[in-house]
Amino acid sequence: QVQLVESGGGLVQAGGSLRLSCAASGSSFSINTMNWYRQAPGKQRELVAAISSGGRRNAADSVKGRFTISRDNTKNTVYLQMNSLKPEDTAVYYCFTKWAGVDYWGQGTQVTVSS
């Protein structure tokens, strides 16, 4: 069983920054690929960024150069640093991983960017 708990969302003005955190428990965190997804109202959930156990990163084109994913295996935590936020980044952000063939999602954290 894996538990993922996100934090760090909130309301920010366009151009501002936020850092999301996702604390994981219940698995060998260091060997999991960790992901951030987001879902805006009326839209499908989309992959924002991912980081492998070895630290290899991927990010959606829409956030490249603005968002950075990182991880601290000593704290079993993955982060999403979000800079130069835009109103279109408004969404619920979810942490996701797969362990032993099972998908695990966090409860989500709301990010709202005002124009």
DSSP file (Angstrom, degrees, kcal/mol; ACC not computed):
  #  RESIDUE AA STRUCTURE BP1 BP2  ACC     N-H-->O    O-->H-N    N-H-->O    O-->H-N    TCO  KAPPA ALPHA  PHI   PSI    X-CA   Y-CA   Z-CA
    1    1 A Q              0   0    0      0, 0.0     2,-0.4     0, 0.0   103,-0.0   0.000 360.0 360.0 360.0 134.3    0.0    0.0    0.0
    2    2 A V        -     0   0    0     97,-0.1     2,-0.4    95,-0.1    24,-0.2  -0.953 360.0-161.9-119.5 136.6    1.3    3.4   -1.0
    3    3 A Q  E     -A   25   0A   0     22,-2.5    22,-1.9    -2,-0.4     2,-0.4  -0.975   4.1-170.2-119.0 134.1    0.1    6.7    0.4
    4    4 A L  E     -A   24   0A   0     -2,-0.4   103,-0.5   101,-0.4     2,-0.5  -0.986   1.3-173.0-123.7 127.7    0.7   10.0   -1.3
    5    5 A V  E     -A   23   0A   0     18,-2.1    18,-2.6    -2,-0.4     2,-0.2  -0.962   7.8-159.8-127.0 115.5    0.0   13.4    0.4
    6    6 A E  E     +A   22   0A   0     -2,-0.5     2,-0.3    16,-0.2    16,-0.2  -0.575  16.0 164.8 -90.9 155.1    0.3   16.6   -1.6
    7    7 A S  E     +A   21   0A   0     14,-2.0    14,-2.7    -2,-0.2   102,-0.1  -0.969  39.7  69.3-155.6 165.7    0.7   20.1   -0.1
    8    8 A G        +     0   0    0     -2,-0.3    11,-0.3     1,-0.3    14,-0.0   0.378  60.0 132.3 106.5  -3.9    1.7   23.6   -1.2
    9    9 A G        +     0   0    0     12,-0.1     2,-0.3     9,-0.1    -1,-0.3  -0.165  22.8 121.0 -72.2 174.4   -1.2   24.6   -3.4
   10   10 A G  E     -d  111   0B   0    100,-0.9   102,-2.8    99,-0.1     2,-0.5  -0.988  59.7 -50.3 163.4-166.5   -2.9   28.0   -3.1
   11   11 A L  E     +d  112   0B   0     -2,-0.3     2,-0.3   100,-0.2   102,-0.2  -0.878  53.6 165.0-104.5 130.6   -3.8   31.2   -4.8
   12   12 A V  E     -d  113   0B   0    100,-2.6   102,-2.4    -2,-0.5     2,-0.1  -0.987  35.1-111.0-143.8 150.8   -1.1   33.2   -6.6
   13   13 A Q  E >   -d  114   0B   0     -2,-0.3     3,-2.2   100,-0.2    72,-0.2  -0.471  51.4 -81.7 -78.4 154.6   -1.0   36.1   -9.0
   14   14 A A  T 3  S+     0   0    0    100,-2.5    72,-0.2     1,-0.3    -1,-0.1  -0.283 120.3  30.0 -54.1 137.2    0.2   35.5  -12.6
   15   15 A G  T 3  S+     0   0    0     70,-3.2    69,-0.6     1,-0.3    -1,-0.3   0.257  99.4 115.5  92.2 -11.0    3.9   35.6  -12.7
   16   16 A G    <   -     0   0    0     -3,-2.2    69,-2.3    69,-0.2     2,-0.3  -0.085  57.6-122.8 -83.2-174.9    4.2   34.2   -9.2
   17   17 A S        +     0   0    0     66,-0.2     2,-0.3    67,-0.2    66,-0.2  -0.930  21.0 179.1-132.7 152.6    5.7   31.0   -7.9
   18   18 A L  E     - B   0  82A   0     64,-2.2    64,-3.3    -2,-0.3     2,-0.5  -0.979  16.6-146.3-144.3 152.9    4.6   28.0   -5.8
   19   19 A R  E     - B   0  81A   0    -11,-0.3     2,-0.3    -2,-0.3    62,-0.2  -0.979  14.2-159.2-123.0 120.3    6.3   24.8   -4.7
   20   20 A L  E     - B   0  80A   0     60,-2.6    60,-2.2    -2,-0.5     2,-0.4  -0.706   5.8-160.8 -92.9 147.5    4.2   21.7   -4.4
   21   21 A S  E     -AB   7  79A   0    -14,-2.7   -14,-2.0    -2,-0.3     2,-0.4  -0.953   8.5-165.9-126.3 148.7    5.3   18.7   -2.2
   22   22 A C  E     -AB   6  78A   0     56,-2.1    56,-2.1    -2,-0.4     2,-0.5  -0.939   8.5-159.9-135.5 112.2    4.3   15.1   -2.3
   23   23 A A  E     -AB   5  77A   0    -18,-2.6   -18,-2.1    -2,-0.4     2,-0.3  -0.805  12.3-160.5 -95.1 128.4    5.2   12.9    0.7
   24   24 A A  E     +A    4   0A   0     52,-3.1     2,-0.3    -2,-0.5   -20,-0.2  -0.823  13.7 171.5-111.9 146.9    5.2    9.2    0.0
   25   25 A S  E     +A    3   0A   0    -22,-1.9   -22,-2.5    -2,-0.3     3,-0.1  -0.983  51.3  45.0-145.3 156.5    5.0    6.3    2.3
   26   26 A G  S    S+     0   0    0     -2,-0.3     2,-0.3     1,-0.3    -1,-0.1   0.489  97.7  60.5  94.8   2.9    4.5    2.6    2.1
   27   27 A S  S    S-     0   0    0    -24,-0.1     2,-1.9     5,-0.0    -1,-0.3  -0.910  98.4 -81.2-147.2 176.4    6.9    1.7   -0.7
   28   28 A S    >   -     0   0    0     -2,-0.3     3,-1.9     1,-0.2     4,-0.4  -0.622  50.1-174.5 -81.2  84.4   10.5    1.8   -1.7
   29   29 A F  G >  S+     0   0    0     -2,-1.9     3,-1.9     1,-0.3    -1,-0.2   0.828  71.1  65.3 -53.0 -40.0   10.2    5.4   -2.8
   30   30 A S  G 3  S+     0   0    0      1,-0.3    -1,-0.3    43,-0.2    43,-0.1   0.713 103.4  46.4 -64.1 -20.1   13.7    5.6   -4.2
   31   31 A I  G <  S+     0   0    0     -3,-1.9     2,-0.3     2,-0.1    22,-0.3   0.437  94.1  96.9-101.7   1.5   13.0    3.2   -6.9
   32   32 A N  S <  S-     0   0    0     -3,-1.9     2,-0.5    -4,-0.4    67,-0.1  -0.693  72.7-128.3 -91.0 140.4    9.7    4.6   -8.1
   33   33 A T        -     0   0    0     -2,-0.3    65,-0.5    65,-0.3     2,-0.4  -0.751  31.8-151.6 -75.1 131.3    9.2    7.0  -10.9
   34   34 A M  E     -E   51   0B   0     17,-2.5    17,-2.6    -2,-0.5     2,-0.3  -0.863  13.6-169.6-111.8 143.8    7.2    9.9   -9.5
   35   35 A N  E     -EF  50  96B   0     61,-2.2    61,-2.3    -2,-0.4     2,-0.5  -0.939  18.7-148.3-134.1 149.6    4.8   12.0  -11.5
   36   36 A W  E     +EF  49  95B   0     13,-2.9    12,-3.1    -2,-0.3    13,-1.7  -0.989  22.6 177.8-114.6 129.4    2.8   15.2  -11.2
   37   37 A Y  E     -EF  47  94B   0     57,-3.0    57,-2.7    -2,-0.5     2,-0.3  -0.789   8.8-159.2-117.1 165.3   -0.5   15.5  -13.1
   38   38 A R  E     -EF  46  93B   0      8,-2.2     8,-3.0    -2,-0.3     2,-0.4  -0.991   6.4-161.4-144.1 155.2   -3.1   18.2  -13.2
   39   39 A Q  E     - F   0  92B   0     53,-2.1    53,-2.3    -2,-0.3     6,-0.2  -0.945   7.2-162.2-140.0 116.7   -6.7   18.5  -14.1
   40   40 A A    >   -     0   0    0      4,-0.4     3,-2.3    -2,-0.4    51,-0.1  -0.592  45.3 -76.0 -90.4 157.1   -8.4   21.8  -14.9
   41   41 A P  T 3  S+     0   0    0      0, 0.0    -1,-0.1     0, 0.0     3,-0.1  -0.288 118.4   5.5 -55.4 129.3  -12.2   22.2  -14.8
   42   42 A G  T 3  S+     0   0    0      1,-0.2     2,-0.3    -3,-0.1    -2,-0.0   0.534 113.6 101.5  76.4   6.5  -13.8   20.5  -17.8
   43   43 A K  S <  S-     0   0    0     -3,-2.3    -1,-0.2     1,-0.0     2,-0.1  -0.811  75.5-100.7-122.0 162.6  -10.5   19.1  -19.0
   44   44 A Q        -     0   0    0     -2,-0.3    -4,-0.4     1,-0.1     2,-0.2  -0.430  46.1 -95.7 -75.9 153.7   -8.8   15.7  -19.0
   45   45 A R        -     0   0    0     -6,-0.2     2,-0.3    -2,-0.1    -6,-0.2  -0.499  49.1-164.9 -67.2 136.7   -6.1   15.0  -16.5
   46   46 A E  E     -E   38   0B   0     -8,-3.0    -8,-2.2    -2,-0.2     2,-0.4  -0.943  23.6-108.6-130.5 149.7   -2.7   15.6  -18.0
   47   47 A L  E     +E   37   0B   0     -2,-0.3   -10,-0.3   -10,-0.2     3,-0.1  -0.593  31.6 176.7 -74.1 129.1    0.9   14.7  -17.2
   48   48 A V  E     -     0   0B   0    -12,-3.1    12,-2.8     1,-0.4     2,-0.3   0.849  61.1 -21.3 -97.6 -49.9    2.9   17.8  -16.0
   49   49 A A  E     -EG  36  59B   0    -13,-1.7   -13,-2.9    10,-0.2    -1,-0.4  -0.990  52.8-161.3-161.2 155.9    6.2   16.3  -15.1
   50   50 A A  E     -EG  35  58B   0      8,-2.4     8,-2.2    -2,-0.3     2,-0.4  -0.980   1.6-163.7-141.6 152.2    7.9   13.0  -14.1
   51   51 A I  E     -EG  34  57B   0    -17,-2.6   -17,-2.5    -2,-0.3     6,-0.2  -0.981  15.4-142.2-140.3 127.9   11.2   12.0  -12.5
   52   52 A S    >   -     0   0    0      4,-2.5     3,-1.5    -2,-0.4   -19,-0.1  -0.193  34.7 -98.2 -80.1 174.8   12.7    8.6  -12.5
   53   53 A S  T 3  S+     0   0    0    -22,-0.3   -21,-0.1     1,-0.3    -1,-0.1   0.818 126.7  51.8 -61.8 -29.9   14.5    6.8   -9.7
   54   54 A G  T 3  S-     0   0    0    -23,-0.1    -1,-0.3     2,-0.1   -23,-0.1   0.435 124.1-102.8 -88.5   0.9   17.8    7.9  -11.4
   55   55 A G    <   +     0   0    0     -3,-1.5     2,-0.3     1,-0.3    -2,-0.1   0.504  67.0 152.1  94.5   4.2   16.7   11.5  -11.6
   56   56 A R        -     0   0    0      1,-0.0    -4,-2.5    -5,-0.0     2,-0.3  -0.540  31.1-152.1 -71.6 133.4   15.8   11.7  -15.3
   57   57 A R  E     -G   51   0B   0     -2,-0.3     2,-0.3    -6,-0.2    -6,-0.2  -0.809  19.5-178.1-112.6 146.6   13.2   14.4  -15.8
   58   58 A N  E     -G   50   0B   0     -8,-2.2    -8,-2.4    -2,-0.3     2,-0.3  -0.981   8.3-177.2-132.7 148.9   10.4   14.9  -18.3
   59   59 A A  E     -G   49   0B   0     -2,-0.3   -10,-0.2   -10,-0.2   -11,-0.1  -0.995  31.9-101.6-144.9 150.3    8.0   17.8  -18.5
   60   60 A A    >>  -     0   0    0    -12,-2.8     3,-1.7    -2,-0.3     4,-1.1  -0.367  34.8-118.4 -65.4 148.4    5.1   18.8  -20.7
   61   61 A D  T 34 S+     0   0    0      1,-0.3     3,-0.3     2,-0.2    -1,-0.1   0.844 112.0  63.6 -57.6 -33.4    5.9   21.3  -23.4
   62   62 A S  T 34 S+     0   0    0      1,-0.2    -1,-0.3     3,-0.0   -14,-0.1   0.687 113.5  31.6 -68.0 -17.0    3.4   23.7  -21.8
   63   63 A V  T X> S+     0   0    0     -3,-1.7     4,-2.5   -15,-0.2     3,-2.4   0.460  83.9 127.3-119.1  -4.7    5.5   24.0  -18.6
   64   64 A K  T 3< S+     0   0    0     -4,-1.1     4,-0.1    -3,-0.3    -3,-0.0  -0.288  80.4  18.0 -58.2 135.5    9.1   23.5  -19.8
   65   65 A G  T 34 S+     0   0    0      2,-0.4    -1,-0.3     1,-0.1     3,-0.1   0.304 127.1  56.4  85.7  -9.9   11.3   26.3  -18.7
   66   66 A R  T <4 S+     0   0    0     -3,-2.4    17,-2.1     1,-0.2     2,-0.4   0.689  99.8  50.8-119.0 -37.9    8.8   27.2  -15.9
   67   67 A F  E  <  -C   82   0A   0     -4,-2.5    -2,-0.4    15,-0.2     2,-0.4  -0.834  60.0-168.8-108.8 142.9    8.3   24.1  -13.8
   68   68 A T  E     -C   81   0A   0     13,-2.5    13,-3.0    -2,-0.4     2,-0.4  -0.991   7.3-155.0-132.8 126.9   10.9   21.9  -12.3
   69   69 A I  E     +C   80   0A   0     -2,-0.4     2,-0.3    11,-0.2    11,-0.2  -0.794  23.3 162.7 -97.1 142.0   10.4   18.5  -10.7
   70   70 A S  E     -C   79   0A   0      9,-1.7     9,-3.0    -2,-0.4     2,-0.3  -0.945  20.0-147.9-149.0 168.9   12.8   17.2   -8.1
   71   71 A R  E     -C   78   0A   0     -2,-0.3     2,-0.5     7,-0.2     7,-0.2  -0.992  10.3-156.5-144.0 151.3   13.0   14.5   -5.5
   72   72 A D  E >>> -C   77   0A   0      5,-3.0     5,-1.8    -2,-0.3     3,-1.2  -0.912   8.6-171.8-125.7 101.2   14.6   14.0   -2.1
   73   73 A N  T 345S+     0   0    0     -2,-0.5     3,-0.2     1,-0.3   -43,-0.2   0.734  84.1  62.9 -69.4 -20.8   14.9   10.2   -1.5
   74   74 A T  T 345S+     0   0    0      1,-0.2    -1,-0.3     3,-0.1   -44,-0.0   0.748 114.5  33.8 -72.9 -21.4   16.0   10.8    2.1
   75   75 A K  T <45S-     0   0    0     -3,-1.2    -2,-0.2     2,-0.2    -1,-0.2   0.356 104.4-126.2-111.0   2.8   12.6   12.4    2.8
   76   76 A N  T  <5 +     0   0    0     -4,-0.6   -52,-3.1     1,-0.2     2,-0.4   0.908  68.1 132.2  51.5  44.8   10.5   10.3    0.5
   77   77 A T  E   < -BC  23  72A   0     -5,-1.8    -5,-3.0   -54,-0.2     2,-0.4  -0.974  45.2-161.0-133.4 139.9    9.3   13.5   -1.1
   78   78 A V  E     -BC  22  71A   0    -56,-2.1   -56,-2.1    -2,-0.4     2,-0.3  -0.938  16.6-157.9-117.0 145.0    8.9   14.8   -4.7
   79   79 A Y  E     -BC  21  70A   0     -9,-3.0    -9,-1.7    -2,-0.4     2,-0.4  -0.829  15.1-157.7-121.7 155.8    8.6   18.5   -5.4
   80   80 A L  E     -BC  20  69A   0    -60,-2.2   -60,-2.6    -2,-0.3     2,-0.6  -0.895  11.6-161.6-133.1 106.0    7.2   20.6   -8.2
   81   81 A Q  E     -BC  19  68A   0    -13,-3.0   -13,-2.5    -2,-0.4     2,-0.6  -0.779  10.8-166.4 -86.3 121.2    8.7   24.1   -8.3
   82   82 A M  E     +BC  18  67A   0    -64,-3.3   -64,-2.2    -2,-0.6     2,-0.3  -0.941  11.0 173.1-117.9 115.7    6.4   26.3  -10.4
   83   83 A N        +     0   0    0    -17,-2.1   -66,-0.2    -2,-0.6   -67,-0.2  -0.747  59.6  23.5-115.6 164.2    7.6   29.7  -11.6
   84   84 A S  S    S-     0   0    0    -69,-0.6    -1,-0.2    -2,-0.3   -67,-0.2   0.903  84.7-160.0  48.5  49.3    6.1   32.3  -14.0
   85   85 A L        -     0   0    0    -69,-2.3   -70,-3.2    -3,-0.2   -69,-0.2  -0.266   7.7-158.6 -65.6 145.7    2.7   30.9  -13.3
   86   86 A K    >   -     0   0    0    -72,-0.2     3,-2.3    -3,-0.1     4,-0.3  -0.843  31.8-110.1-120.6 156.8   -0.1   31.6  -15.8
   87   87 A P  G >  S+     0   0    0      0, 0.0     3,-1.8     0, 0.0    26,-0.4   0.843 117.4  63.6 -55.0 -32.6   -3.9   31.6  -15.3
   88   88 A E  G 3  S+     0   0    0      1,-0.3   -48,-0.0   -48,-0.0    -3,-0.0   0.564  88.6  69.5 -72.5  -5.4   -4.0   28.5  -17.6
   89   89 A D  G <  S+     0   0    0     -3,-2.3    -1,-0.3     2,-0.0     2,-0.2   0.524  70.4 121.4 -83.1  -6.2   -2.0   26.6  -14.9
   90   90 A T    <   +     0   0    0     -3,-1.8     2,-0.3    -4,-0.3    22,-0.2  -0.401  40.7 106.4 -60.3 124.6   -5.0   26.8  -12.7
   91   91 A A  E    S- H   0 111B   0     20,-2.0    20,-2.8    -2,-0.2     2,-0.5  -0.971  75.6 -80.7-177.8 171.4   -5.9   23.2  -11.8
   92   92 A V  E     -FH  39 110B   0    -53,-2.3   -53,-2.1    -2,-0.3     2,-0.5  -0.882  47.3-146.5 -90.7 129.0   -5.9   20.5   -9.2
   93   93 A Y  E     -FH  38 109B   0     16,-3.0    16,-2.0    -2,-0.5     2,-0.4  -0.845  15.1-166.6-104.2 132.0   -2.4   19.0   -9.1
   94   94 A Y  E     -F   37   0B   0    -57,-2.7   -57,-3.0    -2,-0.5     2,-0.4  -0.913  16.7-139.2-121.4 142.0   -2.0   15.3   -8.3
   95   95 A C  E     -F   36   0B   0     -2,-0.4    11,-2.2   -59,-0.2     2,-0.3  -0.795  29.8-176.0 -92.3 141.0    1.0   13.2   -7.3
   96   96 A F  E     +FI  35 105B   0    -61,-2.3   -61,-2.2    -2,-0.4     2,-0.3  -0.997  14.1 161.1-142.9 142.9    1.0    9.8   -9.0
   97   97 A T  E     - I   0 104B   0      7,-2.0     7,-2.9    -2,-0.3     2,-0.4  -0.975  27.6-134.1-150.7 163.6    3.1    6.6   -8.9
   98   98 A K  E     + I   0 103B   0    -65,-0.5     2,-0.4    -2,-0.3   -65,-0.3  -0.978  23.7 178.3-120.1 133.6    2.8    3.0   -9.8
   99   99 A W  E >   - I   0 102B   0      3,-2.5     3,-1.8    -2,-0.4   -97,-0.1  -0.986  68.3 -12.3-140.0 125.2    3.9    0.3   -7.4
  100  100 A A  T 3  S-     0   0    0     -2,-0.4    -1,-0.1     1,-0.3     3,-0.1   0.862 129.4 -53.2  53.0  39.5    3.7   -3.5   -8.0
  101  101 A G  T 3  S+     0   0    0      1,-0.2     2,-0.4     0, 0.0    -1,-0.3   0.526 114.8 115.1  79.4   5.8    1.3   -2.9  -10.9
  102  102 A V  E <   -I   99   0B   0     -3,-1.8    -3,-2.5     2,-0.0     2,-0.3  -0.910  61.9-131.0-114.1 136.4   -1.1   -0.7   -8.9
  103  103 A D  E     -I   98   0B   0     -2,-0.4     2,-0.4    -5,-0.2    -5,-0.2  -0.664  22.1-166.4 -83.6 136.3   -1.7    3.0   -9.6
  104  104 A Y  E     -I   97   0B   0     -7,-2.9    -7,-2.0    -2,-0.3     2,-0.4  -0.991   5.1-175.1-127.3 132.0   -1.6    5.3   -6.6
  105  105 A W  E     -I   96   0B   0     -2,-0.4  -101,-0.4    -9,-0.2    -9,-0.2  -0.922  19.6-130.6-121.8 146.5   -2.9    8.9   -6.6
  106  106 A G        -     0   0    0    -11,-2.2  -101,-0.2    -2,-0.4     3,-0.1  -0.276  35.8-102.0 -79.5 179.9   -2.7   11.6   -4.0
  107  107 A Q        -     0   0    0   -103,-0.5  -102,-0.1     1,-0.1   -13,-0.1   0.639  63.1-118.6 -82.0 -13.7   -5.8   13.6   -2.9
  108  108 A G        -     0   0    0    -13,-0.1     2,-0.4     1,-0.1   -14,-0.2   0.126  15.4-125.3  93.6 151.4   -4.8   16.6   -5.0
  109  109 A T  E     - H   0  93B   0    -16,-2.0   -16,-3.0  -102,-0.1     2,-0.3  -0.999  23.7-122.3-135.6 133.8   -3.9   20.2   -4.2
  110  110 A Q  E     - H   0  92B   0     -2,-0.4  -100,-0.9   -18,-0.2     2,-0.5  -0.568  22.7-171.3 -81.2 131.1   -5.6   23.2   -5.8
  111  111 A V  E     -dH  10  91B   0    -20,-2.8   -20,-2.0    -2,-0.3     2,-0.5  -0.991   5.0-176.5-118.9 123.3   -3.5   25.8   -7.6
  112  112 A T  E     -d   11   0B   0   -102,-2.8  -100,-2.6    -2,-0.5     2,-0.6  -0.982   6.7-166.5-124.0 124.6   -5.3   28.9   -8.7
  113  113 A V  E     -d   12   0B   0     -2,-0.5     2,-0.3   -26,-0.4  -100,-0.2  -0.942  10.4-153.9-113.7 118.5   -3.5   31.6  -10.7
  114  114 A S  E      d   13   0B   0   -102,-2.4  -100,-2.5    -2,-0.6    -2,-0.0  -0.655 360.0 360.0 -93.0 147.5   -5.3   35.0  -10.9
  115  115 A S              0   0    0     -2,-0.3    -1,-0.1  -102,-0.2  -102,-0.1   0.453 360.0 360.0 -89.5 360.0   -4.7   37.3  -13.8
